[in-house]
Amino acid sequence: MEQKINCAEACVNGCVLGDKCPNTEFRAEASKFIEETSLDKMLELAEERLRKKMTEPPKWILPEDP
């Protein structure tokens, strides 16, 4: 039986399922990105995303009426 876990919470310090992880294709893509992308390029991408996020209008989350 396949285990269902919230990877964003359970795997903060590394994958807890190992070879049984349902997201192995993402792990391969991430490893390839890390190997092929310089740290300067990663920082540039992060700064660009942060700049975009800071210029976006605020998103209001309103509670539903009871």
CHARMM internal coordinates of N, CA and C (Angstrom, degrees):
IC EDIT
DIST 1 N 1 CA 1.4462
DIST 1 CA 1 C 1.5288
ANGL 1 N 1 CA 1 C 109.28
DIST 1 C 2 N 1.3230
ANGL 1 CA 1 C 2 N 116.31
DIHE 1 N 1 CA 1 C 2 N 137.50
DIST 2 N 2 CA 1.4628
ANGL 1 C 2 N 2 CA 121.89
DIHE 1 CA 1 C 2 N 2 CA -177.71
DIST 2 CA 2 C 1.5216
ANGL 2 N 2 CA 2 C 110.64
DIHE 1 C 2 N 2 CA 2 C -79.51
DIST 2 C 3 N 1.3365
ANGL 2 CA 2 C 3 N 115.27
DIHE 2 N 2 CA 2 C 3 N 132.39
DIST 3 N 3 CA 1.4587
ANGL 2 C 3 N 3 CA 120.17
DIHE 2 CA 2 C 3 N 3 CA 177.96
DIST 3 CA 3 C 1.5218
ANGL 3 N 3 CA 3 C 109.74
DIHE 2 C 3 N 3 CA 3 C -79.70
DIST 3 C 4 N 1.3247
ANGL 3 CA 3 C 4 N 116.68
DIHE 3 N 3 CA 3 C 4 N 139.42
DIST 4 N 4 CA 1.4638
ANGL 3 C 4 N 4 CA 122.01
DIHE 3 CA 3 C 4 N 4 CA 176.31
DIST 4 CA 4 C 1.5202
ANGL 4 N 4 CA 4 C 107.49
DIHE 3 C 4 N 4 CA 4 C -113.24
DIST 4 C 5 N 1.3319
ANGL 4 CA 4 C 5 N 115.91
DIHE 4 N 4 CA 4 C 5 N 117.38
DIST 5 N 5 CA 1.4547
ANGL 4 C 5 N 5 CA 120.76
DIHE 4 CA 4 C 5 N 5 CA 177.71
DIST 5 CA 5 C 1.5220
ANGL 5 N 5 CA 5 C 108.84
DIHE 4 C 5 N 5 CA 5 C -134.75
DIST 5 C 6 N 1.3112
ANGL 5 CA 5 C 6 N 116.10
DIHE 5 N 5 CA 5 C 6 N 162.55
DIST 6 N 6 CA 1.4584
ANGL 5 C 6 N 6 CA 121.62
DIHE 5 CA 5 C 6 N 6 CA 175.11
DIST 6 CA 6 C 1.5288
ANGL 6 N 6 CA 6 C 106.85
DIHE 5 C 6 N 6 CA 6 C -91.31
DIST 6 C 7 N 1.3225
ANGL 6 CA 6 C 7 N 116.14
DIHE 6 N 6 CA 6 C 7 N 100.19
DIST 7 N 7 CA 1.4664
ANGL 6 C 7 N 7 CA 120.96
DIHE 6 CA 6 C 7 N 7 CA -175.73
DIST 7 CA 7 C 1.5312
ANGL 7 N 7 CA 7 C 112.06
DIHE 6 C 7 N 7 CA 7 C -60.39
DIST 7 C 8 N 1.3238
ANGL 7 CA 7 C 8 N 117.48
DIHE 7 N 7 CA 7 C 8 N -33.81
DIST 8 N 8 CA 1.4657
ANGL 7 C 8 N 8 CA 120.39
DIHE 7 CA 7 C 8 N 8 CA -178.71
DIST 8 CA 8 C 1.5255
ANGL 8 N 8 CA 8 C 111.17
DIHE 7 C 8 N 8 CA 8 C -62.31
DIST 8 C 9 N 1.3211
ANGL 8 CA 8 C 9 N 117.84
DIHE 8 N 8 CA 8 C 9 N -29.10
DIST 9 N 9 CA 1.4627
ANGL 8 C 9 N 9 CA 121.06
DIHE 8 CA 8 C 9 N 9 CA 179.44
DIST 9 CA 9 C 1.5322
ANGL 9 N 9 CA 9 C 112.11
DIHE 8 C 9 N 9 CA 9 C -97.98
DIST 9 C 10 N 1.3191
ANGL 9 CA 9 C 10 N 116.62
DIHE 9 N 9 CA 9 C 10 N -46.40
DIST 10 N 10 CA 1.4633
ANGL 9 C 10 N 10 CA 120.76
DIHE 9 CA 9 C 10 N 10 CA -172.88
DIST 10 CA 10 C 1.5277
ANGL 10 N 10 CA 10 C 113.01
DIHE 9 C 10 N 10 CA 10 C -74.65
DIST 10 C 11 N 1.3161
ANGL 10 CA 10 C 11 N 117.33
DIHE 10 N 10 CA 10 C 11 N -29.34
DIST 11 N 11 CA 1.4671
ANGL 10 C 11 N 11 CA 120.39
DIHE 10 CA 10 C 11 N 11 CA -172.54
DIST 11 CA 11 C 1.5220
ANGL 11 N 11 CA 11 C 113.36
DIHE 10 C 11 N 11 CA 11 C -106.48
DIST 11 C 12 N 1.3161
ANGL 11 CA 11 C 12 N 117.09
DIHE 11 N 11 CA 11 C 12 N 28.29
DIST 12 N 12 CA 1.4663
ANGL 11 C 12 N 12 CA 121.02
DIHE 11 CA 11 C 12 N 12 CA -178.87
DIST 12 CA 12 C 1.5231
ANGL 12 N 12 CA 12 C 110.89
DIHE 11 C 12 N 12 CA 12 C -58.56
DIST 12 C 13 N 1.3175
ANGL 12 CA 12 C 13 N 117.60
DIHE 12 N 12 CA 12 C 13 N -39.80
DIST 13 N 13 CA 1.4608
ANGL 12 C 13 N 13 CA 121.54
DIHE 12 CA 12 C 13 N 13 CA -178.43
DIST 13 CA 13 C 1.5229
ANGL 13 N 13 CA 13 C 112.52
DIHE 12 C 13 N 13 CA 13 C -99.90
DIST 13 C 14 N 1.3163
ANGL 13 CA 13 C 14 N 117.37
DIHE 13 N 13 CA 13 C 14 N 15.82
DIST 14 N 14 CA 1.4577
ANGL 13 C 14 N 14 CA 121.99
DIHE 13 CA 13 C 14 N 14 CA -179.93
DIST 14 CA 14 C 1.5199
ANGL 14 N 14 CA 14 C 110.15
DIHE 13 C 14 N 14 CA 14 C 129.47
DIST 14 C 15 N 1.3114
ANGL 14 CA 14 C 15 N 116.59
DIHE 14 N 14 CA 14 C 15 N 158.80
DIST 15 N 15 CA 1.4663
ANGL 14 C 15 N 15 CA 122.35
DIHE 14 CA 14 C 15 N 15 CA -177.36
DIST 15 CA 15 C 1.5287
ANGL 15 N 15 CA 15 C 110.59
DIHE 14 C 15 N 15 CA 15 C -63.76
DIST 15 C 16 N 1.3269
ANGL 15 CA 15 C 16 N 116.45
DIHE 15 N 15 CA 15 C 16 N 130.23
DIST 16 N 16 CA 1.4598
ANGL 15 C 16 N 16 CA 120.84
DIHE 15 CA 15 C 16 N 16 CA -179.20
DIST 16 CA 16 C 1.5218
ANGL 16 N 16 CA 16 C 111.98
DIHE 15 C 16 N 16 CA 16 C -93.48
DIST 16 C 17 N 1.3452
ANGL 16 CA 16 C 17 N 117.92
DIHE 16 N 16 CA 16 C 17 N -13.58
DIST 17 N 17 CA 1.4658
ANGL 16 C 17 N 17 CA 120.41
DIHE 16 CA 16 C 17 N 17 CA -178.84
DIST 17 CA 17 C 1.5251
ANGL 17 N 17 CA 17 C 113.08
DIHE 16 C 17 N 17 CA 17 C -96.16
DIST 17 C 18 N 1.3219
ANGL 17 CA 17 C 18 N 117.59
DIHE 17 N 17 CA 17 C 18 N -13.68
DIST 18 N 18 CA 1.4677
ANGL 17 C 18 N 18 CA 120.73
DIHE 17 CA 17 C 18 N 18 CA 179.14
DIST 18 CA 18 C 1.5189
ANGL 18 N 18 CA 18 C 112.05
DIHE 17 C 18 N 18 CA 18 C 62.26
DIST 18 C 19 N 1.3330
ANGL 18 CA 18 C 19 N 117.08
DIHE 18 N 18 CA 18 C 19 N -127.33
DIST 19 N 19 CA 1.4641
ANGL 18 C 19 N 19 CA 122.33
DIHE 18 CA 18 C 19 N 19 CA -177.62
DIST 19 CA 19 C 1.5242
ANGL 19 N 19 CA 19 C 113.05
DIHE 18 C 19 N 19 CA 19 C -68.52
DIST 19 C 20 N 1.3092
ANGL 19 CA 19 C 20 N 118.27
DIHE 19 N 19 CA 19 C 20 N -15.39
DIST 20 N 20 CA 1.4652
ANGL 19 C 20 N 20 CA 121.77
DIHE 19 CA 19 C 20 N 20 CA -179.92
DIST 20 CA 20 C 1.5309
ANGL 20 N 20 CA 20 C 111.90
DIHE 19 C 20 N 20 CA 20 C -89.72
DIST 20 C 21 N 1.3222
ANGL 20 CA 20 C 21 N 117.04
DIHE 20 N 20 CA 20 C 21 N 5.62
DIST 21 N 21 CA 1.4659
ANGL 20 C 21 N 21 CA 122.11
DIHE 20 CA 20 C 21 N 21 CA -178.63
DIST 21 CA 21 C 1.5367
ANGL 21 N 21 CA 21 C 109.93
DIHE 20 C 21 N 21 CA 21 C -64.13
DIST 21 C 22 N 1.3410
ANGL 21 CA 21 C 22 N 117.87
DIHE 21 N 21 CA 21 C 22 N 130.29
DIST 22 N 22 CA 1.4653
ANGL 21 C 22 N 22 CA 120.14
DIHE 21 CA 21 C 22 N 22 CA 178.72
DIST 22 CA 22 C 1.5286
ANGL 22 N 22 CA 22 C 112.88
DIHE 21 C 22 N 22 CA 22 C -76.34
DIST 22 C 23 N 1.3178
ANGL 22 CA 22 C 23 N 118.16
DIHE 22 N 22 CA 22 C 23 N -6.09
DIST 23 N 23 CA 1.4671
ANGL 22 C 23 N 23 CA 122.01
DIHE 22 CA 22 C 23 N 23 CA -176.79
DIST 23 CA 23 C 1.5207
ANGL 23 N 23 CA 23 C 112.86
DIHE 22 C 23 N 23 CA 23 C -109.40
DIST 23 C 24 N 1.3151
ANGL 23 CA 23 C 24 N 118.41
DIHE 23 N 23 CA 23 C 24 N 31.33
DIST 24 N 24 CA 1.4639
ANGL 23 C 24 N 24 CA 120.23
DIHE 23 CA 23 C 24 N 24 CA -176.28
DIST 24 CA 24 C 1.5247
ANGL 24 N 24 CA 24 C 112.75
DIHE 23 C 24 N 24 CA 24 C -63.51
DIST 24 C 25 N 1.3368
ANGL 24 CA 24 C 25 N 118.43
DIHE 24 N 24 CA 24 C 25 N -31.86
DIST 25 N 25 CA 1.4660
ANGL 24 C 25 N 25 CA 119.11
DIHE 24 CA 24 C 25 N 25 CA 179.76
DIST 25 CA 25 C 1.5190
ANGL 25 N 25 CA 25 C 111.04
DIHE 24 C 25 N 25 CA 25 C -66.17
DIST 25 C 26 N 1.3288
ANGL 25 CA 25 C 26 N 117.49
DIHE 25 N 25 CA 25 C 26 N -31.44
DIST 26 N 26 CA 1.4578
ANGL 25 C 26 N 26 CA 120.59
DIHE 25 CA 25 C 26 N 26 CA 177.23
DIST 26 CA 26 C 1.5230
ANGL 26 N 26 CA 26 C 111.08
DIHE 25 C 26 N 26 CA 26 C -71.37
DIST 26 C 27 N 1.3287
ANGL 26 CA 26 C 27 N 116.29
DIHE 26 N 26 CA 26 C 27 N -34.11
DIST 27 N 27 CA 1.4608
ANGL 26 C 27 N 27 CA 120.59
DIHE 26 CA 26 C 27 N 27 CA 178.36
DIST 27 CA 27 C 1.5257
ANGL 27 N 27 CA 27 C 110.02
DIHE 26 C 27 N 27 CA 27 C -63.45
DIST 27 C 28 N 1.3241
ANGL 27 CA 27 C 28 N 117.04
DIHE 27 N 27 CA 27 C 28 N -41.79
DIST 28 N 28 CA 1.4658
ANGL 27 C 28 N 28 CA 121.18
DIHE 27 CA 27 C 28 N 28 CA 178.97
DIST 28 CA 28 C 1.5319
ANGL 28 N 28 CA 28 C 110.89
DIHE 27 C 28 N 28 CA 28 C -64.92
DIST 28 C 29 N 1.3376
ANGL 28 CA 28 C 29 N 116.23
DIHE 28 N 28 CA 28 C 29 N -42.02
DIST 29 N 29 CA 1.4605
ANGL 28 C 29 N 29 CA 119.74
DIHE 28 CA 28 C 29 N 29 CA 178.45
DIST 29 CA 29 C 1.5272
ANGL 29 N 29 CA 29 C 111.18
DIHE 28 C 29 N 29 CA 29 C -63.86
DIST 29 C 30 N 1.3304
ANGL 29 CA 29 C 30 N 116.46
DIHE 29 N 29 CA 29 C 30 N -41.40
DIST 30 N 30 CA 1.4667
ANGL 29 C 30 N 30 CA 120.45
DIHE 29 CA 29 C 30 N 30 CA -179.71
DIST 30 CA 30 C 1.5224
ANGL 30 N 30 CA 30 C 110.67
DIHE 29 C 30 N 30 CA 30 C -65.34
DIST 30 C 31 N 1.3285
ANGL 30 CA 30 C 31 N 117.23
DIHE 30 N 30 CA 30 C 31 N -42.36
DIST 31 N 31 CA 1.4688
ANGL 30 C 31 N 31 CA 120.76
DIHE 30 CA 30 C 31 N 31 CA 178.70
DIST 31 CA 31 C 1.5161
ANGL 31 N 31 CA 31 C 110.81
DIHE 30 C 31 N 31 CA 31 C -62.18
DIST 31 C 32 N 1.3311
ANGL 31 CA 31 C 32 N 116.84
DIHE 31 N 31 CA 31 C 32 N -41.95
DIST 32 N 32 CA 1.4631
ANGL 31 C 32 N 32 CA 121.13
DIHE 31 CA 31 C 32 N 32 CA 179.29
DIST 32 CA 32 C 1.5295
ANGL 32 N 32 CA 32 C 110.07
DIHE 31 C 32 N 32 CA 32 C -63.49
DIST 32 C 33 N 1.3476
ANGL 32 CA 32 C 33 N 117.12
DIHE 32 N 32 CA 32 C 33 N -43.25
DIST 33 N 33 CA 1.4679
ANGL 32 C 33 N 33 CA 121.16
DIHE 32 CA 32 C 33 N 33 CA 179.34
DIST 33 CA 33 C 1.5250
ANGL 33 N 33 CA 33 C 110.30
DIHE 32 C 33 N 33 CA 33 C -61.29
DIST 33 C 34 N 1.3287
ANGL 33 CA 33 C 34 N 117.10
DIHE 33 N 33 CA 33 C 34 N -44.51
DIST 34 N 34 CA 1.4679
ANGL 33 C 34 N 34 CA 121.27
DIHE 33 CA 33 C 34 N 34 CA -178.63
DIST 34 CA 34 C 1.5317
ANGL 34 N 34 CA 34 C 110.90
DIHE 33 C 34 N 34 CA 34 C -63.91
DIST 34 C 35 N 1.3370
ANGL 34 CA 34 C 35 N 116.68
DIHE 34 N 34 CA 34 C 35 N -40.73
DIST 35 N 35 CA 1.4685
ANGL 34 C 35 N 35 CA 120.13
DIHE 34 CA 34 C 35 N 35 CA -179.10
DIST 35 CA 35 C 1.5254
ANGL 35 N 35 CA 35 C 112.57
DIHE 34 C 35 N 35 CA 35 C -69.66
DIST 35 C 36 N 1.3397
ANGL 35 CA 35 C 36 N 117.06
DIHE 35 N 35 CA 35 C 36 N -35.40
DIST 36 N 36 CA 1.4578
ANGL 35 C 36 N 36 CA 120.44
DIHE 35 CA 35 C 36 N 36 CA -172.45
DIST 36 CA 36 C 1.5330
ANGL 36 N 36 CA 36 C 114.58
DIHE 35 C 36 N 36 CA 36 C -96.25
DIST 36 C 37 N 1.3359
ANGL 36 CA 36 C 37 N 117.78
DIHE 36 N 36 CA 36 C 37 N -7.93
DIST 37 N 37 CA 1.4522
ANGL 36 C 37 N 37 CA 120.96
DIHE 36 CA 36 C 37 N 37 CA -175.65
DIST 37 CA 37 C 1.5232
ANGL 37 N 37 CA 37 C 110.23
DIHE 36 C 37 N 37 CA 37 C -113.78
DIST 37 C 38 N 1.3197
ANGL 37 CA 37 C 38 N 115.64
DIHE 37 N 37 CA 37 C 38 N 130.44
DIST 38 N 38 CA 1.4567
ANGL 37 C 38 N 38 CA 119.39
DIHE 37 CA 37 C 38 N 38 CA 179.78
DIST 38 CA 38 C 1.5222
ANGL 38 N 38 CA 38 C 110.18
DIHE 37 C 38 N 38 CA 38 C -72.22
DIST 38 C 39 N 1.3167
ANGL 38 CA 38 C 39 N 116.07
DIHE 38 N 38 CA 38 C 39 N 156.72
DIST 39 N 39 CA 1.4587
ANGL 38 C 39 N 39 CA 121.00
DIHE 38 CA 38 C 39 N 39 CA 178.91
DIST 39 CA 39 C 1.5260
ANGL 39 N 39 CA 39 C 110.71
DIHE 38 C 39 N 39 CA 39 C -61.91
DIST 39 C 40 N 1.3292
ANGL 39 CA 39 C 40 N 117.26
DIHE 39 N 39 CA 39 C 40 N -37.98
DIST 40 N 40 CA 1.4641
ANGL 39 C 40 N 40 CA 120.69
DIHE 39 CA 39 C 40 N 40 CA 177.87
DIST 40 CA 40 C 1.5325
ANGL 40 N 40 CA 40 C 111.00
DIHE 39 C 40 N 40 CA 40 C -60.61
DIST 40 C 41 N 1.3397
ANGL 40 CA 40 C 41 N 117.34
DIHE 40 N 40 CA 40 C 41 N -41.22
DIST 41 N 41 CA 1.4609
ANGL 40 C 41 N 41 CA 121.43
DIHE 40 CA 40 C 41 N 41 CA 178.73
DIST 41 CA 41 C 1.5300
ANGL 41 N 41 CA 41 C 110.24
DIHE 40 C 41 N 41 CA 41 C -66.27
DIST 41 C 42 N 1.3462
ANGL 41 CA 41 C 42 N 117.88
DIHE 41 N 41 CA 41 C 42 N -40.36
DIST 42 N 42 CA 1.4655
ANGL 41 C 42 N 42 CA 121.24
DIHE 41 CA 41 C 42 N 42 CA 178.54
DIST 42 CA 42 C 1.5253
ANGL 42 N 42 CA 42 C 110.55
DIHE 41 C 42 N 42 CA 42 C -62.90
DIST 42 C 43 N 1.3243
ANGL 42 CA 42 C 43 N 116.55
DIHE 42 N 42 CA 42 C 43 N -42.57
DIST 43 N 43 CA 1.4616
ANGL 42 C 43 N 43 CA 120.28
DIHE 42 CA 42 C 43 N 43 CA 178.10
DIST 43 CA 43 C 1.5209
ANGL 43 N 43 CA 43 C 111.42
DIHE 42 C 43 N 43 CA 43 C -64.86
DIST 43 C 44 N 1.3166
ANGL 43 CA 43 C 44 N 116.84
DIHE 43 N 43 CA 43 C 44 N -38.04
DIST 44 N 44 CA 1.4615
ANGL 43 C 44 N 44 CA 121.50
DIHE 43 CA 43 C 44 N 44 CA 177.36
DIST 44 CA 44 C 1.5322
ANGL 44 N 44 CA 44 C 110.46
DIHE 43 C 44 N 44 CA 44 C -63.17
DIST 44 C 45 N 1.3382
ANGL 44 CA 44 C 45 N 117.07
DIHE 44 N 44 CA 44 C 45 N -43.44
DIST 45 N 45 CA 1.4601
ANGL 44 C 45 N 45 CA 121.23
DIHE 44 CA 44 C 45 N 45 CA 177.77
DIST 45 CA 45 C 1.5285
ANGL 45 N 45 CA 45 C 111.08
DIHE 44 C 45 N 45 CA 45 C -62.50
DIST 45 C 46 N 1.3309
ANGL 45 CA 45 C 46 N 116.60
DIHE 45 N 45 CA 45 C 46 N -42.07
DIST 46 N 46 CA 1.4619
ANGL 45 C 46 N 46 CA 120.95
DIHE 45 CA 45 C 46 N 46 CA -179.91
DIST 46 CA 46 C 1.5214
ANGL 46 N 46 CA 46 C 111.20
DIHE 45 C 46 N 46 CA 46 C -65.42
DIST 46 C 47 N 1.3257
ANGL 46 CA 46 C 47 N 117.22
DIHE 46 N 46 CA 46 C 47 N -42.43
DIST 47 N 47 CA 1.4606
ANGL 46 C 47 N 47 CA 120.86
DIHE 46 CA 46 C 47 N 47 CA 179.04
DIST 47 CA 47 C 1.5270
ANGL 47 N 47 CA 47 C 111.22
DIHE 46 C 47 N 47 CA 47 C -64.15
DIST 47 C 48 N 1.3234
ANGL 47 CA 47 C 48 N 116.56
DIHE 47 N 47 CA 47 C 48 N -39.89
DIST 48 N 48 CA 1.4613
ANGL 47 C 48 N 48 CA 120.84
DIHE 47 CA 47 C 48 N 48 CA 178.99
DIST 48 CA 48 C 1.5293
ANGL 48 N 48 CA 48 C 110.56
DIHE 47 C 48 N 48 CA 48 C -64.24
DIST 48 C 49 N 1.3182
ANGL 48 CA 48 C 49 N 117.19
DIHE 48 N 48 CA 48 C 49 N -43.33
DIST 49 N 49 CA 1.4645
ANGL 48 C 49 N 49 CA 121.09
DIHE 48 CA 48 C 49 N 49 CA 179.41
DIST 49 CA 49 C 1.5269
ANGL 49 N 49 CA 49 C 110.89
DIHE 48 C 49 N 49 CA 49 C -65.42
DIST 49 C 50 N 1.3157
ANGL 49 CA 49 C 50 N 116.92
DIHE 49 N 49 CA 49 C 50 N -40.53
DIST 50 N 50 CA 1.4602
ANGL 49 C 50 N 50 CA 120.81
DIHE 49 CA 49 C 50 N 50 CA 178.38
DIST 50 CA 50 C 1.5284
ANGL 50 N 50 CA 50 C 110.61
DIHE 49 C 50 N 50 CA 50 C -63.76
DIST 50 C 51 N 1.3269
ANGL 50 CA 50 C 51 N 116.27
DIHE 50 N 50 CA 50 C 51 N -42.03
DIST 51 N 51 CA 1.4671
ANGL 50 C 51 N 51 CA 120.83
DIHE 50 CA 50 C 51 N 51 CA 178.61
DIST 51 CA 51 C 1.5284
ANGL 51 N 51 CA 51 C 110.21
DIHE 50 C 51 N 51 CA 51 C -61.08
DIST 51 C 52 N 1.3429
ANGL 51 CA 51 C 52 N 117.53
DIHE 51 N 51 CA 51 C 52 N -42.76
DIST 52 N 52 CA 1.4584
ANGL 51 C 52 N 52 CA 121.35
DIHE 51 CA 51 C 52 N 52 CA 178.53
DIST 52 CA 52 C 1.5193
ANGL 52 N 52 CA 52 C 110.63
DIHE 51 C 52 N 52 CA 52 C -63.73
DIST 52 C 53 N 1.3286
ANGL 52 CA 52 C 53 N 116.47
DIHE 52 N 52 CA 52 C 53 N -43.23
DIST 53 N 53 CA 1.4598
ANGL 52 C 53 N 53 CA 120.63
DIHE 52 CA 52 C 53 N 53 CA -178.51
DIST 53 CA 53 C 1.5206
ANGL 53 N 53 CA 53 C 111.05
DIHE 52 C 53 N 53 CA 53 C -64.38
DIST 53 C 54 N 1.3269
ANGL 53 CA 53 C 54 N 117.42
DIHE 53 N 53 CA 53 C 54 N -38.46
DIST 54 N 54 CA 1.4609
ANGL 53 C 54 N 54 CA 121.11
DIHE 53 CA 53 C 54 N 54 CA -178.56
DIST 54 CA 54 C 1.5336
ANGL 54 N 54 CA 54 C 111.72
DIHE 53 C 54 N 54 CA 54 C -70.28
DIST 54 C 55 N 1.3281
ANGL 54 CA 54 C 55 N 118.34
DIHE 54 N 54 CA 54 C 55 N -25.77
DIST 55 N 55 CA 1.4598
ANGL 54 C 55 N 55 CA 120.99
DIHE 54 CA 54 C 55 N 55 CA -179.44
DIST 55 CA 55 C 1.5194
ANGL 55 N 55 CA 55 C 113.00
DIHE 54 C 55 N 55 CA 55 C -92.59
DIST 55 C 56 N 1.3308
ANGL 55 CA 55 C 56 N 118.61
DIHE 55 N 55 CA 55 C 56 N -8.25
DIST 56 N 56 CA 1.4636
ANGL 55 C 56 N 56 CA 121.29
DIHE 55 CA 55 C 56 N 56 CA 177.47
DIST 56 CA 56 C 1.5228
ANGL 56 N 56 CA 56 C 109.74
DIHE 55 C 56 N 56 CA 56 C -70.14
DIST 56 C 57 N 1.3296
ANGL 56 CA 56 C 57 N 116.54
DIHE 56 N 56 CA 56 C 57 N 146.77
DIST 57 N 57 CA 1.4658
ANGL 56 C 57 N 57 CA 117.99
DIHE 56 CA 56 C 57 N 57 CA 175.51
DIST 57 CA 57 C 1.5353
ANGL 57 N 57 CA 57 C 109.92
DIHE 56 C 57 N 57 CA 57 C -67.80
DIST 57 C 58 N 1.3252
ANGL 57 CA 57 C 58 N 117.71
DIHE 57 N 57 CA 57 C 58 N 154.56
DIST 58 N 58 CA 1.4580
ANGL 57 C 58 N 58 CA 119.87
DIHE 57 CA 57 C 58 N 58 CA -179.36
DIST 58 CA 58 C 1.5362
ANGL 58 N 58 CA 58 C 111.15
DIHE 57 C 58 N 58 CA 58 C -65.46
DIST 58 C 59 N 1.3257
ANGL 58 CA 58 C 59 N 115.00
DIHE 58 N 58 CA 58 C 59 N 147.76
DIST 59 N 59 CA 1.4631
ANGL 58 C 59 N 59 CA 120.65
DIHE 58 CA 58 C 59 N 59 CA 177.26
DIST 59 CA 59 C 1.5134
ANGL 59 N 59 CA 59 C 107.39
DIHE 58 C 59 N 59 CA 59 C -105.63
DIST 59 C 60 N 1.3065
ANGL 59 CA 59 C 60 N 114.61
DIHE 59 N 59 CA 59 C 60 N 118.16
DIST 60 N 60 CA 1.4649
ANGL 59 C 60 N 60 CA 120.22
DIHE 59 CA 59 C 60 N 60 CA -177.70
DIST 60 CA 60 C 1.5152
ANGL 60 N 60 CA 60 C 109.90
DIHE 59 C 60 N 60 CA 60 C -88.39
DIST 60 C 61 N 1.3160
ANGL 60 CA 60 C 61 N 115.38
DIHE 60 N 60 CA 60 C 61 N 132.03
DIST 61 N 61 CA 1.4563
ANGL 60 C 61 N 61 CA 121.37
DIHE 60 CA 60 C 61 N 61 CA 176.46
DIST 61 CA 61 C 1.5231
ANGL 61 N 61 CA 61 C 106.50
DIHE 60 C 61 N 61 CA 61 C -113.65
DIST 61 C 62 N 1.3071
ANGL 61 CA 61 C 62 N 115.32
DIHE 61 N 61 CA 61 C 62 N 110.06
DIST 62 N 62 CA 1.4617
ANGL 61 C 62 N 62 CA 120.70
DIHE 61 CA 61 C 62 N 62 CA -177.62
DIST 62 CA 62 C 1.5313
ANGL 62 N 62 CA 62 C 109.70
DIHE 61 C 62 N 62 CA 62 C -102.90
DIST 62 C 63 N 1.3035
ANGL 62 CA 62 C 63 N 117.43
DIHE 62 N 62 CA 62 C 63 N 136.88
DIST 63 N 63 CA 1.4631
ANGL 62 C 63 N 63 CA 119.26
DIHE 62 CA 62 C 63 N 63 CA 177.23
DIST 63 CA 63 C 1.5267
ANGL 63 N 63 CA 63 C 110.15
DIHE 62 C 63 N 63 CA 63 C -67.60
DIST 63 C 64 N 1.3105
ANGL 63 CA 63 C 64 N 114.82
DIHE 63 N 63 CA 63 C 64 N 148.10
DIST 64 N 64 CA 1.4642
ANGL 63 C 64 N 64 CA 119.16
DIHE 63 CA 63 C 64 N 64 CA 178.74
DIST 64 CA 64 C 1.5147
ANGL 64 N 64 CA 64 C 110.43
DIHE 63 C 64 N 64 CA 64 C -70.86
DIST 64 C 65 N 1.3137
ANGL 64 CA 64 C 65 N 115.85
DIHE 64 N 64 CA 64 C 65 N 146.77
DIST 65 N 65 CA 1.4617
ANGL 64 C 65 N 65 CA 119.58
DIHE 64 CA 64 C 65 N 65 CA 176.95
DIST 65 CA 65 C 1.5252
ANGL 65 N 65 CA 65 C 109.06
DIHE 64 C 65 N 65 CA 65 C -72.66
DIST 65 C 66 N 1.3468
ANGL 65 CA 65 C 66 N 117.60
DIHE 65 N 65 CA 65 C 66 N 136.90
DIST 66 N 66 CA 1.4725
ANGL 65 C 66 N 66 CA 119.67
DIHE 65 CA 65 C 66 N 66 CA -178.90
DIST 66 CA 66 C 1.4929
ANGL 66 N 66 CA 66 C 113.16
DIHE 65 C 66 N 66 CA 66 C -69.85
END
COOR INIT
IC SEED 1 N 1 CA 1 C
IC BUILD
